[in-house]
Amino acid sequence: MLPSVRDLLSPDGLRDPYAVYSRFRNAEAAGHDIGQVVVRYDQVVGLLGDRRLSAERVAAVLEPLGTEVRERCPLVEPTLRGIVAFRDAPDHTRIRALLASAFSTRMVKRVADMIEGISTRLLDAVAADGEADLHRAYSYPLPALVVGAMLGVPQADLDRFKSWALDIVFLVGSGSPTEQLAVSAQEHFAEMREYFRALVAARRGDPGDDLLSAMIGAADRERRLSEDEIFSNVTFLMTAGHETATNMLSNGVLALLRHPDQLERLRRDRSLVASAAEEILRFESPVQMTSRRAVEDGEFAARRVKAGDALQLFLGAANRDPDRFPGPDRFDIARTDNRHVAFAFGPHFCLGAALAREELRIALDHLLERLPGLELTVEEVAWQPTIDFRGPLSLPVRWRPAAARAGSARSKVGK
């Protein structure tokens, strides 16, 4: 039987989507038509840079909801449409240029000390306990606090973003959004709109040295950004944008714990932290799939596609393509030539890639330093029930609290 995308939402598919990708790859190699599913590395890279494909796919994502549900949820579609990831040039170019400076490699190096300080405080809070749900206690708050600080969002307000984030991730990444997800997203978008309306008003009266103030300035003085675009993109950064970083951190810890030989290798040689981070991103990509819509009839990756049809580009499958990566299912923290597509490719290459890499490198270094004897307390973790995104719902672990090191250790990464 030929594989189906719905197989990825089965218990086996959620646990191991890579086996499903392999079935697609084998079926295509055998001459079978696998439809609009693209799993080969060279094809995924080629299509991500193909100007005949559009990233403006919100209508297609929400189409299964039907007209009546979409009309009852009037904030959902316009909010998603305003997000930079779902826009084409020239709007994509305009919005991306406003955001890019905040996420440049130079700027990320400037906030590295802040990342280290946040990481240290989070680990200080749990180190003596000897056990925790690391996903909730560390992987979520670290990127949330970092992005929140960059945007100027008060730290006391960050907890409310967690449920908002999951609603958006499940709506966009489920493969078939439900009425319940849409209604929940509508309610949370309304809450977020009120929250950010008040925050924007406060920043207008008292601008700060933060990204939100810069976005407001671009809207007010230069007319380069609309109020709705501010809301859409701040919402994205504070929810789905940082949820992927949360998953990246938990996926990394889980990969190391499931490969104790590589964990021990990293403990012995911290110079491998940077390459370990890249291997984590390849091996368990937090974003598994993105889609593109054809703007004209044509041939795409050896497929005849009509204008308006969507292609599903599986980044997670491309990163396990044996034609690109020798031993693709082997987790090797010293892997060389590791040009994965975890952050996509082309015009929509992830804006936050440099920040995510810095967070992951610092997190690995701190976790190795602070939590000796780290191990899972469950045989299997539960995964988010989505096709687009990959991350555990929780990560219960334990360590030796008596041996846990005191805080204030500075990362060795890049020193």
Phi, psi and omega in degrees: 000135180290147179290159177231150176301328179296338177301334182291343179262000175286162178306318179292321181292323177292323180289320184216080179294339185291332175292323177292317177301320179297322177295319176299315182297316180292322179295318179294318179297331180276002176095006180279151177277116179256020173068224186267012179276127181240120186237350182275140184303309185297324180288318179299313180299315180299318182286328178297335179257006185276117184288351177278357179249143183249143174272355181279087190234014185298317181301319180292322179297321185269353184307320180300343181289332184085160185296318185297316180293319181296324178289330178282349181237067192291345180273339190295304186294311180296327178295314179293321180298332183281349183288137185303326181294341182251022181239151174255168174297146006273347182297319179300315181298317181296311183290318181298320181298325179289328182270334192299321184297329181288341184242017179290160178301321179298316181291322180298320177299328179291331182263005182301320179297323178296318178300315180298319180295317178296315179301315180298316181295320180296319180286327174303324185289338185238348190304321183282348184283328180084353177199156180188162163274099187294333179297315182278324186277340186223306187296323178284306186293332182300300180293330179296316180292323180293308181294322177301317178294321180294328180271344184083024177279128180303136183302325182295342183266356192289329183300327183292342182284342185298308180293324175300317183298313183296323178301315182291318178300314181292323180296312184282327189260002186286340184087335178205083185298142182258165176301319180299316178296319181294317180295318179296317178297320177301314180298317183286326174297321178297317178296316181294322180298317178295318180299310184286333175299317179292320181292320178296318179298319179295320181291326178298322180281334183214076183299148178239182177267065184218168185294321180298317178298321178295321179294319178296318177299320179295326179285316187280314187270322189252352181055033181265356183211135177272164177300319179295323178292324174300310182300312182301315188277329172292320176302315180298313182297323184273355181235265184299326181298317180268344175298326177294325176292322175302312180295321177303314181294313181292321176300321180294314178299316182296317179299318180292319180293331179275353177230073187301333178295321179286326176298315180293323177299320180289324176299321183284330186225092183290347178294348180272002184302316182296314179289329176297320179299317179294323179291323175299315180297322177289313191288321180225072184297130180293332172252117185265332185212144168225160182235159177222148182250130180290134178263355177208159173294145177171184177258126181230118180052049177063026177235139171277121185233138178267152177304133181097339179286150181255142172253136179260112184260110186268098179297320180297325177288318178301323181285353175242021181284118181294341177285346179248324184237111176301134181057056189296335181268006176267127178272110187229105186289351177252017181302136177255169182050056187255059182274076182282174178241032178301329179258019182070205187196155174082206186301332182258023173307137189305124178300325185267016185300313182296319178295316180298317179299317180295317178299317182293317180297316179294318180299315180300315182297316181291319181295320177296323183285321192262334188239076181292147179071023182300132179206156176288151175251006178228156177285317182230144173260156175270134184258152175302133184279064180227158176269320186286323188243153179225124177185153179284154175282335176205163180217078181286124183223167172218165180205180181270100186295327181297333182263356182298132184281152177293161181289189178077003175292129178270144180298145176270354185294125176072005180276000000 
